[in-house]
Amino acid sequence: MGYEAALSDYEETAFTHGGRTRKVFKKGSGPAVIVIHEMPGLHPLVIAFADRVAASGMTVYCPSLFGDPGRPVTTGYALREMITGICIRREFNVWAADKSSPIVDWLKALARKVHADCGGKGVGAVGMCFTGGFALAMMTEPSVVAPVLSQPSLPLAGKNPKRGAGIGVSNAEIACARQRFADEDLSMIGLRFKSDAFVPDARFETYRREFGDKFEAIELEDADAAPAPMKPHSVLTLHLKDDGPTKAAEQRVLAFFRERTGAA
């Protein structure tokens, strides 16, 4: 099936770093924003969010890290990618509470490249679900100035309190982000549904404790979510409504990107 039709308005490129080459889809003009897709891949609702980033006056870059670019979400597809695309690949630390995933190095290199290409004050980055915490870990790359963490789901918590409070970044990455937030007057945004078991209360408490008022938390009720087969989880995609609190959250993220990257 021609899943690529969902990306027909995008320029397909490739980026290589550390011996890894991945497809990257590009659209728009202006400063760069990297949209790091959620499970199970770069699906049409992630692309629709990326469309809105581009329409807001920025160049959006969508790397394909796992899954089939453009393929719609199904339960079977999501389960397959969760096992084969994430849990058994060494690029992703699914359980580690205190270190980031190796794939972040590739994303930081991509950020350097797109900042050089697009200019502006710096690069915005949003991670979603399994990639949700990656935007914070990317702050060790000086070009990244606007990290957004949408339903950051790693490490998988289960019933383990340490993992539930974990944020999937190292102490050195936390220290770097804190220093940059203070020195450069930067900040971060985190989004979640309050009931979401993949993003426990303790995880957002860790963000608050570590980053204080530099962490802007957007926490939503189940009633705010658009109807979908799964419980409220994907703030900017599957459970985004055309109006109300989720749409306001999306608009806040777009404004944050415009301001920090210099697109505003």
Buried (B, 14 or more C-beta within 10 A) or exposed (E): EEBBEBBEEBEEEEBEBEEEEBBBBBBBEBBBBBBBBBBBBBBBBBBEBBBBBBEBBBBBBBBBBBBBBBBBBEEEBBEBBBEEBBEEBEBBBBBBBBBBBBBBBBBBBBBBBBBEEBBBBBBBBBBBBBBBBBBBBBBBBBBBBBBBBBBBBBBBBEEEEEBBBBBBBBEEBBEBBBEBBEEEEBBBBBBBBEEBEBBBEBBBEBBBEBBEEBBBBBBBEEEBBBEBEEEBBBBBBBBBBEEBBBBBBBEBBBEBBBBBBBBB
